[in-house]
Amino acid sequence: MTGLEHKSAPDAPGHRLPRIALMGEFSAGKSTLANLMIGAEYLPVQVVATQLPPVWITRGDAAPVLVGLDGSETPCDLSRPQDIPLEDTAYIRVCRDEEILKHCDIIDLPGISDPNMAADVWERMLPLADGVVWCSPATQAWRQSEAAVWEAVSSDKYAHSILLLTRGDMLVRDRDRERVLRRVRSETRDLFAETLMVSLVLARDCGDDEEMWEQSGAEPFVTRFLDIVETLKEVVASRGETDSGTVLPVASPEEDRVLPDNAPAKRVPGPVADGTVMPRRPVARGRRGAGTPRPLAEDEDEQSFAPKFS
């Protein structure tokens, strides 16, 4: 067991924020989802396709750092991702000053199926997450390999996790999308709080187009995600866990292993703070009717929509 210390906001006292891990097989859309949630690219473009350890995204403006397995911190040059030592790094901490990060930290985990990435790189981080958004491409939704890993996860996380079927736009017909959703929901009953389908590309590119935003399926996900985060805030507060001095246990790959060799260690899982995050919706300009937009909050009256949580 290695102790890692992490502070979501180094100077902010009080209960720590919920931690949401993004999981799924390689190239399932996790990074696209993270960018959508944060409202900006959290890593330089040239880094996204590179093998990386987990990336812990938290609120702030500090420079990126590598957090070692021993808890040490060293500056991280993201322009040279090839220099990041996977074998000695627990995660990269990246700070962004975005609204959603006032309410939760996001941990982007490497793909579970990446043949060039040892499973323990992401296994040791999973016990630190309170909830999970699992991304699975709709065209190959919920493969046996995904189910084997998920069923090894502590069941305490199930009620705070979402199964998100990405690339929903690749299923052209409504009946095909409905069929896939029915099958996956049947196969994952009681394993997730919600199973939803989304087109991250449509959500990312919708701009001010409210109709495209609704077609993307992103709003049900945003709403459910924020519900889970608020619940987790209450859970964390009830346990008295704070930002300051919180020691995070990172399980060694051999510890508490059950089921397949690549199954994550079964560990502890894991909401309300000042203010509530609300999903911003596209603002349709100059049209009314069936697609009439919902009213915005007063301070958003003249703002253009950005596909993010705010």
N, C-alpha and C positions, 0 to 999 in steps of 0.2 A: 504494500500500500504506500502510495506517495502522496504527500500533502501539497496541494496547490492553493495558493491564495489568489482570489480574484475579487475585485471591487467593481461593481457596475458603474458607479460614479464615485471616484476616489474621495471627493470632498463632501459627499452628501450622506448625512447620517440617516438612520431609519431602516425599515425593513428592506431587504434586498428585493430586486425585481424578479418576477418569474423568468425562467429560462426555457425557451422553445427551440428544440432541435429540428433542423430540416434534414430528413433522411430519404433514402430511396436508392435505387440502383444507379449506376453510372449513366449520365446524360438523361436523367428523368425530369430535368427542369428546375432543380433546386436553386441554382444561382439566378435564373430568371425570376423565380418566385421571390427570392431575397431582394432583388433589385426593385421588384414591384412593391413589396411591402415597405421598403425603406424609402423609396421614391427617388433613388439615385443609385448609380453603380458604386458598390461598396469596395470593389477592387478595380485596379486599372485593367483595361480591356485585354492587354497582353498576358495578364496573369490568370484569367478565368479558365483557360483551357489547359493550364499547367497543373501537374500533380501538386497538391497542397495538403498540409495537415488540416484539421478542423479550423474554422475561422470563427472566432467569437466576436460578434458585432455588438458593441455597447455604445452608450451615449457619451459624447465628449469630443474634444478636439485634439487629444494627444496623438503623437506619432505612433505608427504601428510598432508592436513589439512581439518578439517570439517568447513564449512562456515555455520553459523547459520542463521536463519530467520531474526535476527537482524543485520546481517553483521559481527558478531564476528567470529574470527578464533581461533580454538584450534587444537593442534596436533592430528593426527589420527593414531591409531595403526591398520593397515590393517590385522594384524595377529589375531585380535579379532573383526571381523565384527559384532558379536552378540552384542557388546557394543555400536554400533552406534545408537544414538537416532533419529529414523526417524521423530518423531513428531516435533523436534526442529532444524533439519538440512535441509538447502536449497540444499546443494550439497557437495560432496567431491571434492577437487581440487588435481589432480595428475599431476605431472610434469615429462615429458620425453624429452630427448634431441634427437629428431628425426626430419628428414628433413621436413616432411609434416606439422609439428607444427610450422615451420617458416612462414607458409602461412595461416593457419586457426587453430582455436580451435575446438575441437570435444566434444560434450556434449552427453554422452551415457545416455539415459533416461530409466527408468524402463518400463517393458512391460505394455501396456495400459490395458491388460486383466487380469493381476495378481490379483486374488481375495484377496490376503493377503496384497495388497498395495493400500492405499487410492489414488484416482485419483489426489488429489491436490498435491501429492508429485512431480508429473511430470508436472501437469498443470501450476504451477507457474513459471516453467523454460522455457516453450515454447516461451513466448513473447521475451525472450532474444536471441533466435536463429534467424539468418538471412536466413537460408535455412535448409532443412530437407532431409535426406535419410531415406525413409520409407521402412522397410524390411517386406516382406510378403511371406510366404512359397509358392512356385510354385504349390504344390499339393493342396493347399487350398487358392488360390490367391484371394486377395481383398474381404474379407468377409464383410458382411453388417455392422458388428460392427466396422471394420476399416473405412469404408466409412463414417459412422455416425460421428466418431471423426474427420476425416480429413476435412469434409465439414464444420466443425465449426471453422477451423483454418483460420486466416486472409488470404484473397486471395492474398495479397502482397507477400506471401511466395511461391506461386505456381510456379512462373517462375524461382525460385532458388532451386527447390526441385526435387528429383529423386525417383521414385517408383522402388525399386529393388526386383525382384522376386527371392528369395533365394531357395536353394535346387533344382536347375535346373537339377541336375544329377538324381533326383528321377523320372523325366519324361524321359523314356528311348528312345522313338521314337521322331524323329524330328517333325513329324506332330503334336504330342501332345504338344510339346513346342510351336510350331507356333500357334496352336489353342488357348492355354492359353494366349499367348501374344496378339493375336488379340482381344480376349474377354476383357481382362483387359484394353488394350489401348482404346477400344471403351467405356468402362464404366468410364474411368478416363480422357476422353478427356478434355483438358484445365485445369486439376487439377495438373499436374506435367509437368516439362520441358521435362522429358524423362521417359519412362518405359522400363526397361531392365531386362534380366534374367541372373542369374549367379549361378555357383556352387562354393560356398565359400570353400568347402572341397578340390576340385580340385585345386583352386587357391592357397590355403594354402600349399598344399602338392606337388606342381609341381616341386619344386627345380629348376634344370637347364633345365627342359623339356619344350621347347617352345610350342610343340604341345599340351601338357596338359594345359598350360597356355591359349592358344587360345581356346581350347575346353571349358574351364571354363567360358568363357564369361566375364572375369574380365577386359580385356583391354578396351572394349567400355565404361564400367563403369568408369574406371580410367580416361580416356580421357574426358568424359563428366563432371565428378566431378571436375576435375581441371579447365575446362572451366568456370564452375559456380563459383568456388572460385575466379578466376581472375576477373570475372565480379563483384562479391561482394566486392572485394578490391576497385574497382572504386566507387561503391555505397557508401561504408563506408567513403572513402576519400572525396567524394562530400558533405557528411553531416558533415564533420569536426569532426568526433568522434575519440577521442584519447584514448590511454591506460591509461594515467595518470589522476587519479581523476574521471574516468567515473563512475557515479552512475547508477547501473542497477536496474530498477524497477521490483520487483517481485509481480505479482498480487496475491491478496488473493483469495481463492477458490470461494468466493461469488461475486467477482468483474467481471463485464462485461460478465456474463455467458449467453450463448444463446444455443438454441437447447437442446440436451440431458443433463442429470445431470452430465455426465462424460465428457462433451465437454470442451476443453480447452478455456480459456478466449481469446476473439478476441483482438489482440494487434498489435503493430507495428512490421514490419518484420526486416526485415532488409529493375574489381578488379584490375597503376599496380606497385607492389613493386619491389625491386632489385632482379633480377634473376627470373627464371621460373622453376616450378617443372615439371619434365617430368617423365612419368611412366617408370620404369625399366622393361625390358622384360627378359624372360629366355634366356640364352646363350646356344645354342645347340653346344655341343662339338663334333668335328670330323664327322659332317655330313652336306650335302648340298642337294639342290634339292628344292622340293615344300615347305619344311619347313625351308628354309634358313633364319636365323635370320636377323633382321634389324641391321644395324651398331649401336654400342653404342657410347655415347659421349666419347671424348678422355680420360677424367679422369676416365671412367668406363671400360677401355679397357680390363683389366685382372680380373675384379671383377666377382665373382659368383653372380648369381641372388638371391635376397631375395624377396619373395612376399610382396612387400610393395610399397608405394609411395615414391619416392626419387628424 
